[in-house]
């Protein structure tokens, strides 16, 4: 859930993200707002994708502005001494 809010704030700014979450009704979420969908158990990933589709967020920005590969993942940095 914290990653969801990081994505929201990165893409829309904290104030507008809060307004969108509270007020913007999404047809893809059966006419619910972001907050209603999350409170009713919709997975944050699905809510995020529905909002991105509705707000025309380019696919290149849907993973966030500051994406990085997790430590130990392919392409990531390994921790520890060499």
QUIFENLIN-V128998 format. One record per helix or strand of 3 or more residues. SS is the DSSP state (H for helix, E for strand). FROM is the first residue (numbers start at 1). TO is the last residue. If there is no record, write none. Layout:
ss/from/to
SS/FROM/TO
SS/FROM/TO
This chain:
ss/from/to
H/2/12
H/14/23
H/27/29
H/34/39
H/44/55
H/59/61
